[in-house]
């Protein structure tokens, strides 16, 4: 197994591994690399069938069924992240971390490229450990001990952001209600590293402050989170798989392939409670 950094502070490409066969010490090494680097890219995984995708996820741990995205007909464990050639809006076209609106957020995701546009459709990640480390000391002191409220209702509910786009008819779960409070700074459950844990999609306010009172601080943190030094970018190709840690990273799906289809298959991995 060979590991090559995707960027100085975010991401790693892992070579010489078949995910369909990975288990035991190999799987442990993959886990640790993802906990540390935030996201791992695997190329040449043409044998990673839907059945292999599910089996690998089960070897990792639990699977969270997505409440909003369409699911594959044969495998409800697999969510479809799809944009048709006639659609303008894509899923995930802004910086976010998945499932921060859950009481126990998902650990991460396994994303498999199934249909790709001729060009474009890259995904960006940002490392929240690097983001926290780079904050000025006075800002670190300001956010110490703070909590923030997260919800997805304004995005997925009937009348929400997605419902107003040509993507709205493809989604499920418009009647669900979400909401969770998490520390603004968490410790990674496995590595112990301090991580910034707010995101511009799902974080609504700092606990004890209104939305308007919260925004100046939140926007300062969002800008720090996506500084170029904290990010990496993946150009997809057939047979590519990315696995990322939602606690450690944000991600952003580029929407620069109008007139072409893109379909990715995603399994979400069960997480654990977060703590400051």
N, C-alpha and C positions, 0 to 999 in steps of 0.2 A: 504494500500500500504506500502510495506517495502522496504527499500533501503539498500543494502549491498555493500560496496566498493569492486571493483575487484582488486585494488592495491591502495597504499597510495595516489598517485597523478594522477591517470587516471582510468576512468571507474567506473560504478556502475551496479549492478544487481538489477532490480526492480521486486519484487515479489507481488503476490496477485492482478494482473491486467490482464484483458482480453483486448488485443489491439483491437480486433474486436468490442468491445463495448465502448472503451475509448473515452470520449468527455468531454467538459466543464471543470470543475476544475481538473478532473483527467488528461486530456490532457495537461492542463496548467502546472501541476506539472511534467509531463513527459518532456515537453519542457524545463522547467527550469533545471531539473536534467541533461539533455543532454547538454544544454548550459554550465553548470558548470563543469560537469565531462568529457565531450567530447564524451562519448559513453555509451549507456545503453543496457544491455542484458536482454532479456525476455525469459524465458523458458516455456515450456508447452503450447505453442500457436498453438496447432494442428487445431484449428478452424479458423486460419488465412489464409483463402482461397485467391486466386488471387483477387476475387471481394472485400473481406474484406481488403486486402492489398491496393488496389486502393482507397477504400472508406476512410480508415484511412488517407492516404496521402492527400486526398482532404480536410479532416477535418483539417489537419495541415496547408495546404496552397496550393501553386501551385506545379505542377509536371513538371519537365524538361525531355523531351524525349531524351534518349541517342543517340548520333550521330554515335557511333562506334560499340557497342555491338549488337549481334542479339537480336531481340525482340520476345516475345511470340506471337504465331499465333493469339490467341484470344484477347490479351490485349497488344497493342503497348506501353502502359504506363510502362510495365514491361520489363526491360532488363535482358537478360540471361547471367550470369557469369558462364561459363561452361568449364570444361575440360573433354574430353572423356577419356576412359580407354586407348586408343591407342595413346594419345597425351603426349608429354613430357613437353611442355611449358604451364604455366597457366597465367591467366589474373591477373594483380596486384601483381606479384611476386617480388616486390621491394617496398621500402618505398615511399609513395606519398600521396598527397591529391587531391581528384577528382576535376576537372574543374577549377583549378587555372589559366588555360589558357583562360578562358572566361572573358569578360569585367565585367560581373556580375556573379561571381562564385556561384555554387550551395551551398545552405545552408548545405545540408547533404544527407544522404541516409538511406533507410529502406531495410535491407538485410534479406532475409528469406531462411533458409536451406530447400532445396527440395530433393537433392540426396547427400549422404555423403559417403566418403570412410570408410572402417572398422576402420582405425586409421589415424591420421594426418589431414592436411587441416585446422589447426587452423588459426585464424587471430589475428595479433598484432596491437595495437594502441599506439600512443605516443601523449602526451598532450603538445601542443605548448605554453600554459600559464605557465606550470611548467618549460618547456624548457627555456622560456624567463626569468622567475624569477631567474633561476639558473645561468644565464650568469654573468661573471665578470662585474663589473661596467664600466671598460674601454671599454669592448666590446659593452656594451649597448650604451655607448656614441658614439662609432664608427659607429654603424648602425642607430643611430637616424637620421631620415629624409631621409634615402636612399630609393630608389625604385628599383624593379627588374622586368625584363621582363620574361614572362612565355609563352610557346607554347607547343603544343602536336604534331606538324608536324613531328618532327624527330622520333616519336614513331609510329604514325598511318598512315602516308602517304605511298604511293606506294614506295617501296624501304626502308621504315623505319624499326625500330627495330622489330616490330611484323611481318612485311611482310617477314622477313628472318627466321621465325620460323614456326613450324607446326600449330601455332594458326592463322597465317595470313589470311588463306582462310575463316575463320569464321567471320571476322570483316567487317564492313561497313565504309563508309565515308573517304576512302583513298584520295579523291580529295579535302577535306575540308582544309581551311587554318585558323589557329588560331593565336592568339597573344594578350596579355594583359599586362599592367604594373600595379603593385600594390606596396604599401609600404612594406618594409621588416618587419616592425613592425606595426600591425594593432590594433585597439581597437575593441573588440567584440561588434557587434551592440546592443546586448541585455544586457550583463553584464558589459560592459565597461572595461573588463580585457585586458591587453596588451598581444598580442600573436605574436609569431614568424611566419611570413608568407612567407617562401620560402620552396621548397621541391626539392629533388634530381632528381625527374623524369621530372618535367616540368619547373623549373627555369633555365634559360639559362645564364643570366648575370645580373650584377648590372648595372643600367642605367648610362651611361657615361663612362663605362669601357668595355673593350673587354671580351670575354669569358675567355681568359687566365688570364687576370688581375683580373677577378672576382673569379676564382676558389679557391684561398687560403682562402679568407673570407667565401665563400659559404661552402666549405668543413669543415671549423671550426664550422659553424653554424649547418651543418648537423650532425656532430659528437655530438654536444651538444644536439640536438633535440632528438636523439635516445638513450641517456644515460638511463641505466636500471631504474633509479628512476622515469623516466617520462612515463614508458610504462605499459601496461597490456596485457593479452593474453586471448583469448576466445577459448575454446574447444567446437566445435559445436556438437549438438545432434538433433535428430528429434524434430520438434516443436520449435526450437530456432529462435529468431529474434533479430537482433542488429540494433539499430538506432544511427547514429553518426553525429556529427557536423564537417563539413569539414573545417571551420574556426579554430576550436579549436584543431583538431587532424590531424595526419598522420595515415596511416594504411598500412599493409603488409600482403598479403595472402601467407601462407606457402605452398610450393610445395614439400611435402614430402610423397606423396601417389602414386608413379608411379605404373601404371597398374590398377588403379581404377578410376572410374568416380566421379566427384563432380559437382553438379549444384546448383547454388544459384539464387534467383530471387531478382532483385534490382529495387527500385523506387528512383529516385533522386528528392530531394525537392528544389524548387526554392529559390534562395538567394536574396541578396540585395547588393548594391554597398559597397565596403570596403573603410575605411578611416584610416589614421594614428592616 
